Amino acid sequence: MREPTRVFAIRHGETAWNVDTRIQGQLDIPLNATGRQQAQRLAEALRGETLDAVYASDLTRAADTAAALAAVAGLPVITDTGLRERGFGVFEGLTFNEIQQRWPQLSQRWRQRDPLFGPAGGETLDAFYARCVGCAAELAERHPGQTIVLVAHGGVLDCLYRAATRIALQAPRTWLVGNASINRLLHTPDGFSLVGWSDTQHLDGLALDEAH
């Protein structure tokens, strides 16, 4: 049997649009000052870990978060478009309230987590899940018995949590996916399993309250 791969699954640091509750999707929004501080805190928190590879979404907010910890680990950042956030099409650039006002019925389908719904020009939830979890599994399979980091986005982290806990896509989210939090998974031929989630001790005073 293949040895398990240890996976640190990380959401990128904070951006101005996170603060504004504005949908970023695949728009290339950079880290804000707090996000850059979070990336450095994250790098220090993982300094004692033996890491074998650092992978990241190619979007700047994820790649720059990954670069901070990769520099400490002495590793390159390998970007992969499969780790990108869900494509939200016409929703991108808008706040939750603006989406609700413009398209109340579509907003309801989105909020109810309809797996077959995708905004115009965007991805369905089903397609997004298959894409990002499939990418994460493929990357993990390259490193049996090793430890890797995947730096991605809130939607990707949500999908990985569901994959690891076998929670349905339609189920409401009851777990946090905070910026620059540390989440621990194992990957085996049976898929992902959960080891630990939402470790934010390194972010004291720098974490955005996303409990809502």
C-alpha positions as CSV (number, residue, x, y, z in Angstrom):
1,M,0.0,0.0,0.0
2,R,1.1,3.5,-0.8
3,E,2.3,5.5,2.2
4,P,0.0,8.4,3.2
5,T,0.8,11.9,2.1
6,R,0.6,14.6,4.8
7,V,-1.1,17.7,3.5
8,F,-1.2,21.2,4.9
9,A,-4.1,22.9,3.2
10,I,-3.9,26.7,3.5
11,R,-6.2,29.5,2.4
12,H,-4.4,32.6,1.1
13,G,-3.9,35.6,3.4
14,E,-6.5,38.4,3.6
15,T,-7.3,40.7,0.7
16,A,-9.3,44.0,0.7
17,W,-12.1,42.2,-1.0
18,N,-12.3,39.6,1.8
19,V,-12.9,42.5,4.1
20,D,-15.6,43.9,1.8
21,T,-17.3,40.5,1.3
22,R,-16.7,41.0,-2.4
23,I,-16.6,37.9,-4.6
24,Q,-13.1,37.4,-6.0
25,G,-13.5,34.2,-7.9
26,Q,-10.7,34.0,-10.5
27,L,-10.0,37.8,-10.5
28,D,-6.4,38.3,-9.5
29,I,-6.8,40.4,-6.3
30,P,-3.6,40.9,-4.2
31,L,-3.0,40.5,-0.5
32,N,-3.6,43.6,1.6
33,A,-1.2,44.6,4.4
34,T,-2.8,42.3,6.9
35,G,-2.6,39.4,4.4
36,R,1.1,39.9,3.9
37,Q,1.6,39.9,7.7
38,Q,-0.5,36.7,7.9
39,A,1.7,35.1,5.3
40,Q,4.8,35.8,7.3
41,R,3.2,34.5,10.5
42,L,2.2,31.3,8.6
43,A,5.7,30.9,7.4
44,E,7.1,31.1,10.9
45,A,4.4,28.7,12.2
46,L,5.5,26.0,9.7
47,R,9.2,26.7,10.0
48,G,9.8,23.5,12.1
49,E,8.0,21.3,9.6
50,T,9.8,19.1,7.1
51,L,8.1,20.1,3.8
52,D,8.8,18.4,0.5
53,A,6.8,20.5,-1.9
54,V,4.8,23.8,-1.9
55,Y,2.0,24.0,-4.4
56,A,-0.3,27.0,-4.9
57,S,-3.0,28.4,-7.1
58,D,-1.5,30.7,-9.7
59,L,-3.6,33.7,-8.5
60,T,-1.4,36.3,-6.8
61,R,-3.1,36.1,-3.4
62,A,-2.4,32.4,-3.1
63,A,1.0,32.4,-4.8
64,D,2.3,35.2,-2.7
65,T,1.1,33.5,0.5
66,A,2.9,30.4,-0.6
67,A,6.1,32.3,-1.5
68,A,6.5,33.4,2.1
69,L,6.5,29.9,3.6
70,A,8.4,28.4,0.6
71,A,11.2,30.9,1.2
72,V,11.5,29.8,4.9
73,A,11.4,26.1,3.8
74,G,14.0,26.7,1.0
75,L,11.6,25.4,-1.7
76,P,10.1,26.7,-4.9
77,V,6.5,27.5,-5.3
78,I,4.8,25.3,-8.0
79,T,1.6,26.9,-9.3
80,D,-1.3,24.9,-10.6
81,T,-4.5,26.4,-12.1
82,G,-6.4,23.4,-10.7
83,L,-6.1,25.0,-7.3
84,R,-7.8,28.2,-8.4
85,E,-10.9,29.5,-6.7
86,R,-14.3,28.7,-8.3
87,G,-15.1,30.7,-11.3
88,F,-18.0,32.9,-10.4
89,G,-18.6,34.6,-13.8
90,V,-21.0,37.6,-13.5
91,F,-20.9,37.4,-9.7
92,E,-17.2,38.3,-9.6
93,G,-16.5,41.8,-8.3
94,L,-19.8,42.1,-6.5
95,T,-20.7,41.9,-2.8
96,F,-23.1,39.3,-1.4
97,N,-25.7,42.0,-1.0
98,E,-25.3,43.3,-4.6
99,I,-25.7,39.8,-5.9
100,Q,-28.9,39.4,-3.9
101,Q,-30.3,42.6,-5.2
102,R,-29.5,42.0,-8.9
103,W,-30.4,38.3,-9.1
104,P,-32.5,37.2,-6.1
105,Q,-33.5,33.9,-7.5
106,L,-30.0,33.0,-8.7
107,S,-28.6,34.2,-5.4
108,Q,-31.0,31.8,-3.6
109,R,-29.8,28.8,-5.7
110,W,-26.2,29.8,-4.9
111,R,-26.8,30.2,-1.2
112,Q,-28.7,26.9,-1.1
113,R,-25.6,25.2,-2.6
114,D,-27.4,23.9,-5.7
115,P,-24.6,21.6,-7.1
116,L,-25.8,22.1,-10.7
117,F,-25.9,25.9,-10.5
118,G,-23.2,28.1,-12.0
119,P,-23.4,31.9,-12.5
120,A,-23.2,33.0,-16.2
121,G,-19.6,32.5,-17.3
122,G,-18.8,30.6,-14.1
123,E,-18.5,27.0,-12.8
124,T,-21.2,24.8,-11.3
125,L,-20.5,23.6,-7.8
126,D,-20.2,20.0,-9.0
127,A,-17.6,20.9,-11.7
128,F,-15.6,23.1,-9.3
129,Y,-15.5,20.3,-6.7
130,A,-14.4,17.7,-9.2
131,R,-11.7,20.1,-10.5
132,C,-10.1,21.2,-7.3
133,V,-10.3,18.0,-5.3
134,G,-9.1,16.1,-8.3
135,C,-6.1,18.4,-8.6
136,A,-5.3,18.2,-4.9
137,A,-5.5,14.4,-4.9
138,E,-3.2,14.2,-8.0
139,L,-0.6,16.4,-6.3
140,A,-0.8,14.4,-3.1
141,E,-0.3,11.2,-5.1
142,R,3.1,12.5,-6.3
143,H,4.4,12.5,-2.7
144,P,3.8,9.2,-0.9
145,G,5.3,9.3,2.6
146,Q,6.0,13.0,2.3
147,T,4.5,16.3,3.4
148,I,3.2,18.9,1.0
149,V,1.6,22.3,1.3
150,L,-1.4,23.3,-0.9
151,V,-2.1,27.1,-0.8
152,A,-5.5,27.8,-2.4
153,H,-8.8,29.6,-1.7
154,G,-11.8,29.5,0.6
155,G,-13.9,27.5,-1.9
156,V,-11.1,25.0,-2.4
157,L,-10.6,24.5,1.3
158,D,-14.4,24.0,1.7
159,C,-14.3,21.3,-0.9
160,L,-11.3,19.6,0.7
161,Y,-13.0,19.6,4.1
162,R,-16.1,17.9,2.5
163,A,-14.0,15.4,0.7
164,A,-12.1,14.5,3.9
165,T,-15.2,14.2,6.1
166,R,-17.6,12.8,3.4
167,I,-20.0,15.7,3.9
168,A,-22.3,16.4,0.9
169,L,-21.8,19.4,-1.3
170,Q,-25.4,20.6,-0.5
171,A,-24.9,20.6,3.3
172,P,-24.5,24.0,5.0
173,R,-21.0,24.9,6.0
174,T,-20.5,24.8,9.8
175,W,-16.7,25.0,9.8
176,L,-14.3,28.0,9.3
177,V,-12.0,28.5,6.3
178,G,-10.1,31.5,7.6
179,N,-7.4,33.3,5.8
180,A,-3.9,31.8,6.4
181,S,-5.3,29.2,8.9
182,I,-3.5,25.9,9.0
183,N,-5.5,22.8,8.1
184,R,-4.1,19.3,8.2
185,L,-5.2,16.3,6.0
186,L,-3.9,12.9,5.1
187,H,-4.2,11.4,1.6
188,T,-4.2,7.7,0.9
189,P,-5.6,5.6,-1.9
190,D,-8.9,5.9,-0.1
191,G,-8.9,9.6,-0.5
192,F,-8.5,12.5,2.0
193,S,-9.0,12.3,5.7
194,L,-9.1,15.0,8.3
195,V,-6.3,15.4,10.9
196,G,-6.9,18.9,12.2
197,W,-8.7,22.1,11.1
198,S,-8.6,25.8,11.5
199,D,-5.5,26.3,13.5
200,T,-5.1,30.0,13.9
201,Q,-2.9,30.3,17.0
202,H,-0.2,32.0,14.8
203,L,-2.7,34.7,13.7
204,D,-3.4,36.2,17.1
205,G,-4.9,39.6,16.4
206,L,-4.7,39.2,12.6
207,A,-7.7,36.9,11.8
208,L,-10.8,38.2,10.1
209,D,-14.0,37.1,12.0
210,E,-15.8,35.0,9.4
211,A,-18.0,33.1,11.8
212,H,-21.0,34.5,10.0
